[in-house]
Amino acid sequence: MRHFGHISPAARKGLFHREPAEFDAGSPAGMLSAALGATLYSPATRPRLADDIIKQAGRGVVSMVLCLEDSIDDSEVTAAEENLVRQFADLAARGVEVPLLFIRVREPEQITDLVNRLGSSAGLLSGFVLPKFTEERGVPFMEALTKAETARSQRLFAMPVLESPELLHLESRGATLQGIARTVDRYRDRVLALRLGVTDFCSAYGLRRAPDMTAYDVQLVAAVIADVVNVLGRADGTGFTITGPVWEYFRLQERMFKPQLRRSPFLEGRAEELRTELIEHDLDGLLREIELDRANGLLGKTCIHPSHVAPVHALSVVSHEEFSDAQDILRPERGGGGVMRSAYTNKMNEVKPHRAWAERTLRRAEVFGVAKEDVGFVDLLAAGLAE
């Protein structure tokens, strides 16, 4: 699979200076963690889940979470597990390419039980999403994952969700973060990415952000994100990929503030229609949040609606300018440092301070591609939506 693999080769050639690389469930962990993109969540109770997975793969989704936790009622868990077993068997029988598939469980025991019940169709499974992850809760989850992996002789990844009240509350945040850091470092080879449960953070204080606001406008949430990245997202080799929080909105709401989406990128051709559609569906706030995610050290995003996938992926493509800067910074002959004017002559590139940024940019460029010099977000979004 590859990002933008659902559009025609000719369309990709017209958009990309360097096309996104191909990858699969067996690719190196570092590549997969950068490639997750818009991870689409779906309740495990959906009766046509196998069809849904294939449909979304055809629309450009490369990672999905099948949820047995908050998205379903407590009384539905048993039926949802049985449905997962049936749907995985259906997918295996069809022999089609599927996205990276993860199951969000409630308790550690579900990991070993489900892997056993899935049988040979567990080969389609990339791993598990682990809710309300702390050191105390996380160790049993990771032990169960290791046991299941050994039993199947199959690589299985964990994606812990950081969403517990202990992480939000100021008096316990530091100790909780240190405990999480110890746990994920101990199981580093099994941890693909860390996910942020911002809805749970807001719940602890009875908050809910409006579609006009991003997670970063809610100061309690912004403070936690900053501390999580500070401890767990460092660029010195100790950090992990941390994904952006969910965007909850996908239909028209009454707007209190003016649209945040600038007109200038949308002035050519039918792009103005696309701008209007994005605003009407409250996706202008999503676009701003995606930009703030990356500015704050996050990569990829939890999504609960298919309409969110294309914007996340379009904004994840590396621009030609970013790529040019990153390449200049990482040239071997500049290993000693120094400063230079960018090839676009609009900024300073300082080799040592910008090196970690450049390395992350090239990692993103590998999986999301590099846009041609005259190709922007609107072109990428329109192409992603057109197929």
C-alpha positions as CSV (number, residue, x, y, z in Angstrom):
1,M,0.0,0.0,0.0
2,R,1.0,3.6,-0.3
3,H,-0.5,7.0,0.5
4,F,-2.4,8.4,-2.5
5,G,-2.2,4.8,-3.9
6,H,-6.0,5.1,-4.6
7,I,-5.5,7.7,-7.3
8,S,-4.2,6.9,-10.7
9,P,-0.4,6.7,-11.4
10,A,-0.8,9.5,-13.9
11,A,-2.4,11.7,-11.3
12,R,0.3,10.9,-8.8
13,K,2.9,11.8,-11.4
14,G,1.3,15.2,-11.9
15,L,1.3,15.9,-8.2
16,F,4.6,14.6,-6.8
17,H,8.2,15.6,-7.1
18,R,8.8,12.3,-5.2
19,E,6.0,9.9,-4.9
20,P,5.1,8.3,-1.6
21,A,6.9,5.0,-1.0
22,E,5.1,1.6,-0.8
23,F,4.9,-0.1,2.5
24,D,3.1,-3.0,4.1
25,A,2.5,-4.6,7.6
26,G,6.0,-6.1,7.5
27,S,7.8,-2.8,6.9
28,P,10.2,-1.4,9.5
29,A,8.5,0.0,12.6
30,G,10.0,3.5,12.0
31,M,8.4,3.7,8.6
32,L,5.0,2.4,9.7
33,S,4.9,4.8,12.6
34,A,5.4,7.7,10.3
35,A,3.0,6.3,7.7
36,L,-0.1,5.8,10.0
37,G,-1.6,9.1,8.7
38,A,-5.3,9.4,9.4
39,T,-6.1,6.4,11.6
40,L,-9.8,5.8,11.1
41,Y,-11.7,4.3,14.1
42,S,-14.8,2.1,13.6
43,P,-17.0,0.4,16.2
44,A,-16.3,-3.4,16.1
45,T,-20.1,-3.9,16.1
46,R,-20.6,-2.9,12.5
47,P,-22.3,-5.8,10.7
48,R,-20.6,-5.2,7.4
49,L,-17.2,-4.4,8.8
50,A,-15.2,-6.3,6.3
51,D,-16.9,-4.4,3.5
52,D,-16.3,-1.1,5.3
53,I,-12.6,-1.9,5.6
54,I,-12.2,-2.7,1.9
55,K,-14.2,0.4,1.0
56,Q,-12.1,2.7,3.1
57,A,-8.9,1.2,1.8
58,G,-10.1,2.1,-1.7
59,R,-10.5,5.7,-0.6
60,G,-7.0,6.0,0.7
61,V,-7.2,4.8,4.3
62,V,-4.0,3.0,5.4
63,S,-4.6,2.4,9.1
64,M,-7.8,1.6,11.0
65,V,-8.8,0.8,14.6
66,L,-11.7,-1.6,15.3
67,C,-12.9,-0.5,18.6
68,L,-14.2,-2.6,21.5
69,E,-13.9,0.2,24.0
70,D,-15.6,3.6,24.3
71,S,-17.4,3.5,20.9
72,I,-19.7,0.6,22.0
73,D,-22.0,-0.1,24.9
74,D,-20.7,-2.3,27.7
75,S,-23.4,-4.8,26.9
76,E,-22.2,-5.1,23.3
77,V,-18.7,-6.3,24.0
78,T,-19.3,-10.1,23.6
79,A,-21.2,-9.7,20.4
80,A,-18.6,-7.2,19.1
81,E,-15.8,-9.8,19.7
82,E,-17.8,-12.4,17.9
83,N,-18.3,-10.0,15.0
84,L,-14.6,-9.3,14.8
85,V,-13.8,-13.0,14.5
86,R,-16.4,-13.4,11.7
87,Q,-15.3,-10.3,9.8
88,F,-11.6,-11.1,10.0
89,A,-12.3,-14.6,8.6
90,D,-14.3,-12.9,5.8
91,L,-11.4,-10.6,5.0
92,A,-8.9,-13.5,5.0
93,A,-11.1,-15.5,2.6
94,R,-11.3,-12.6,0.1
95,G,-7.5,-12.3,0.0
96,V,-7.5,-8.6,-0.6
97,E,-5.1,-5.9,0.6
98,V,-6.3,-4.3,3.8
99,P,-5.0,-1.3,5.8
100,L,-3.0,-1.7,8.9
101,L,-5.6,-3.1,11.3
102,F,-5.6,-2.6,15.1
103,I,-8.1,-3.7,17.7
104,R,-8.8,-1.4,20.6
105,V,-9.4,-3.6,23.6
106,R,-10.6,-2.9,27.2
107,E,-8.6,-5.4,29.2
108,P,-5.3,-7.3,28.7
109,E,-7.0,-10.7,28.6
110,Q,-8.8,-9.7,25.4
111,I,-5.5,-9.6,23.5
112,T,-4.6,-13.2,24.0
113,D,-8.2,-14.4,23.8
114,L,-8.9,-12.6,20.5
115,V,-5.6,-13.6,18.8
116,N,-6.5,-17.2,19.7
117,R,-10.0,-16.9,18.4
118,L,-9.0,-15.2,15.2
119,G,-6.8,-18.2,14.3
120,S,-5.1,-17.8,10.9
121,S,-6.9,-14.6,10.1
122,A,-4.9,-13.0,12.9
123,G,-2.3,-12.6,10.2
124,L,-4.3,-9.5,9.0
125,L,-3.8,-7.9,12.4
126,S,-1.0,-5.3,13.0
127,G,-1.6,-4.9,16.7
128,F,-3.7,-3.5,19.5
129,V,-4.7,-0.1,20.9
130,L,-4.4,0.1,24.7
131,P,-6.7,2.4,26.5
132,K,-6.1,4.6,29.5
133,F,-2.4,3.7,29.5
134,T,-0.4,4.2,32.7
135,E,2.5,2.2,34.1
136,E,0.2,0.2,36.4
137,R,-2.3,-0.6,33.6
138,G,0.2,-0.7,30.8
139,V,2.5,-3.5,32.0
140,P,-0.2,-6.2,31.9
141,F,-1.3,-5.0,28.5
142,M,2.3,-5.2,27.2
143,E,2.8,-8.6,28.8
144,A,-0.3,-9.9,27.1
145,L,0.8,-8.5,23.8
146,T,4.2,-10.2,24.1
147,K,2.5,-13.5,25.0
148,A,0.2,-13.3,22.0
149,E,3.0,-12.4,19.7
150,T,5.0,-15.4,20.8
151,A,2.1,-17.8,20.5
152,R,1.4,-16.6,16.9
153,S,5.1,-16.1,15.9
154,Q,3.9,-12.8,14.5
155,R,4.9,-9.2,15.1
156,L,2.2,-7.3,16.9
157,F,2.4,-3.6,17.7
158,A,1.0,-1.6,20.6
159,M,-0.5,1.9,20.4
160,P,-1.0,3.1,24.0
161,V,-3.6,5.8,24.4
162,L,-2.6,8.5,26.9
163,E,-6.0,9.6,28.4
164,S,-6.1,8.8,32.1
165,P,-7.1,11.4,34.7
166,E,-3.8,10.9,36.4
167,L,-2.1,12.3,33.4
168,L,-4.3,15.3,33.2
169,H,-4.2,16.3,36.9
170,L,-1.3,18.5,37.7
171,E,-0.3,16.9,41.0
172,S,0.1,13.5,39.4
173,R,1.1,14.3,35.9
174,G,4.9,14.2,36.3
175,A,4.9,10.8,38.1
176,T,2.4,9.4,35.6
177,L,4.5,10.6,32.6
178,Q,7.7,9.1,34.1
179,G,5.9,5.8,34.7
180,I,4.6,5.7,31.1
181,A,8.1,6.5,29.9
182,R,9.6,3.6,31.8
183,T,7.0,1.2,30.4
184,V,7.1,2.2,26.8
185,D,10.9,2.3,26.9
186,R,11.0,-1.2,28.3
187,Y,8.8,-2.4,25.4
188,R,10.2,0.0,22.8
189,D,10.3,-2.5,19.9
190,R,6.5,-3.2,20.4
191,V,5.3,0.4,20.7
192,L,4.4,1.8,17.2
193,A,3.0,5.1,18.3
194,L,1.4,6.9,21.3
195,R,-2.1,8.3,20.9
196,L,-3.7,11.2,22.8
197,G,-7.2,10.8,24.2
198,V,-8.2,14.4,24.3
199,T,-11.9,13.6,24.6
200,D,-11.2,11.9,28.0
201,F,-9.1,14.9,29.1
202,C,-12.0,17.2,28.4
203,S,-14.4,14.9,30.1
204,A,-12.5,15.1,33.4
205,Y,-13.4,18.8,33.6
206,G,-16.8,18.7,31.9
207,L,-15.4,20.4,28.8
208,R,-16.0,20.0,25.1
209,R,-14.4,22.2,22.5
210,A,-16.6,23.8,19.8
211,P,-15.9,23.3,16.1
212,D,-14.5,26.8,16.0
213,M,-11.7,25.8,18.4
214,T,-8.8,23.4,18.2
215,A,-7.5,21.3,21.0
216,Y,-4.7,23.9,21.5
217,D,-7.3,26.6,22.4
218,V,-8.3,24.5,25.4
219,Q,-5.5,25.4,27.8
220,L,-5.8,22.4,30.0
221,V,-5.5,20.1,27.0
222,A,-2.7,22.1,25.4
223,A,-0.7,21.9,28.6
224,V,-1.0,18.1,28.7
225,I,0.0,17.8,25.1
226,A,3.0,20.0,25.7
227,D,4.2,17.9,28.6
228,V,3.6,14.6,26.8
229,V,5.7,15.8,23.9
230,N,8.3,17.1,26.3
231,V,8.8,13.7,27.9
232,L,7.9,11.2,25.2
233,G,8.4,13.0,21.9
234,R,12.1,14.0,22.1
235,A,14.2,14.0,18.9
236,D,17.2,12.5,20.6
237,G,16.4,8.9,19.9
238,T,14.4,8.3,23.1
239,G,11.1,9.7,21.8
240,F,8.1,8.0,20.1
241,T,5.7,9.1,17.4
242,I,2.8,10.8,19.0
243,T,-0.4,11.2,17.0
244,G,-2.8,14.1,17.0
245,P,-6.1,14.1,18.9
246,V,-9.5,13.3,17.4
247,W,-11.6,15.9,15.6
248,E,-15.2,15.3,16.7
249,Y,-17.2,17.2,14.1
250,F,-18.3,16.2,10.7
251,R,-21.7,17.9,10.0
252,L,-23.0,21.5,9.8
253,Q,-23.2,23.4,13.0
254,E,-24.1,27.1,13.7
255,R,-20.9,29.0,13.5
256,M,-20.0,31.6,16.2
257,F,-16.7,32.8,14.7
258,K,-15.7,33.6,11.2
259,P,-14.2,30.8,9.1
260,Q,-10.5,30.2,9.8
261,L,-9.8,29.0,6.2
262,R,-8.0,31.7,4.2
263,R,-9.3,32.4,0.7
264,S,-6.0,32.8,-1.1
265,P,-5.1,29.0,-1.7
266,F,-8.6,28.5,-3.1
267,L,-8.9,31.2,-5.8
268,E,-8.2,29.1,-8.9
269,G,-10.7,27.0,-10.8
270,R,-13.3,25.1,-8.8
271,A,-11.2,25.4,-5.6
272,E,-13.6,28.0,-4.1
273,E,-16.3,25.4,-4.1
274,L,-14.0,23.1,-2.2
275,R,-13.3,25.9,0.4
276,T,-17.1,26.4,0.8
277,E,-17.7,22.7,1.3
278,L,-14.9,22.5,3.9
279,I,-16.3,25.4,5.9
280,E,-19.9,24.0,5.7
281,H,-18.7,20.8,7.2
282,D,-16.6,22.5,9.9
283,L,-13.4,21.1,8.5
284,D,-11.6,24.4,8.5
285,G,-11.1,23.9,12.2
286,L,-9.7,20.5,11.5
287,L,-7.2,21.9,9.0
288,R,-6.0,24.4,11.5
289,E,-5.7,21.7,14.2
290,I,-3.6,19.5,11.8
291,E,-1.2,22.3,11.2
292,L,-0.9,22.9,15.0
293,D,-0.4,19.2,15.6
294,R,2.7,19.2,13.4
295,A,3.9,22.5,14.8
296,N,3.7,20.9,18.3
297,G,5.6,17.7,17.3
298,L,2.6,15.3,16.5
299,L,2.3,13.2,13.4
300,G,-0.8,11.5,12.1
301,K,-4.3,11.9,13.6
302,T,-7.1,9.9,15.2
303,C,-10.2,10.1,12.9
304,I,-13.8,9.1,13.5
305,H,-15.2,10.0,10.1
306,P,-14.0,9.2,6.6
307,S,-14.3,12.9,5.5
308,H,-11.3,13.7,7.8
309,V,-8.9,11.3,6.1
310,A,-8.2,13.3,2.9
311,P,-7.4,16.6,4.6
312,V,-5.0,14.9,7.1
313,H,-3.2,13.2,4.3
314,A,-3.1,16.2,2.0
315,L,-1.5,18.3,4.8
316,S,1.0,15.5,5.6
317,V,2.6,15.7,2.2
318,V,6.0,17.5,2.4
319,S,6.1,20.7,0.3
320,H,8.9,21.1,-2.2
321,E,10.2,24.0,-0.1
322,E,10.4,21.9,3.1
323,F,12.1,19.1,1.1
324,S,14.6,21.5,-0.3
325,D,15.5,22.9,3.1
326,A,15.8,19.5,4.7
327,Q,18.1,18.3,1.9
328,D,20.3,21.3,2.2
329,I,20.6,21.0,6.0
330,L,21.5,17.3,5.8
331,R,24.2,17.5,3.1
332,P,27.2,15.5,4.2
333,E,29.6,18.4,3.6
334,R,27.7,20.4,6.2
335,G,28.2,18.0,9.0
336,G,30.2,20.6,10.9
337,G,27.4,23.1,11.1
338,G,27.0,26.5,9.8
339,V,24.2,28.7,8.5
340,M,22.9,29.4,5.0
341,R,20.1,31.1,3.1
342,S,17.4,28.7,1.9
343,A,17.1,27.9,-1.8
344,Y,13.8,29.7,-1.7
345,T,15.7,32.8,-0.3
346,N,13.1,33.4,2.4
347,K,14.6,31.9,5.5
348,M,17.7,31.0,7.4
349,N,18.7,27.3,7.6
350,E,21.0,26.6,10.5
351,V,22.5,23.2,10.2
352,K,22.8,22.0,13.8
353,P,19.6,23.4,15.3
354,H,17.5,22.4,12.3
355,R,19.0,18.9,11.8
356,A,16.4,17.0,13.8
357,W,13.6,18.8,12.0
358,A,15.2,17.9,8.7
359,E,15.5,14.3,9.6
360,R,11.8,14.1,10.6
361,T,10.8,15.9,7.4
362,L,12.6,13.4,5.2
363,R,11.0,10.6,7.1
364,R,7.6,12.1,6.4
365,A,8.6,12.7,2.8
366,E,9.4,9.0,2.3
367,V,5.9,7.9,3.2
368,F,3.7,10.9,2.2
369,G,5.8,12.1,-0.8
370,V,7.1,15.5,-1.8
371,A,4.8,17.8,-3.8
372,K,5.9,19.4,-7.0
373,E,7.0,23.0,-6.7
374,D,3.7,24.4,-8.0
375,V,1.4,21.9,-6.2
376,G,-0.3,22.9,-3.0
377,F,-2.7,21.6,-0.4
378,V,-5.8,22.3,-2.4
379,D,-4.4,20.3,-5.4
380,L,-3.6,17.3,-3.1
381,L,-6.9,17.5,-1.3
382,A,-8.9,17.7,-4.6
383,A,-7.1,14.7,-6.0
384,G,-7.6,12.7,-2.9
385,L,-11.3,13.4,-2.9
386,A,-11.8,12.9,-6.7
387,E,-11.0,9.2,-6.9
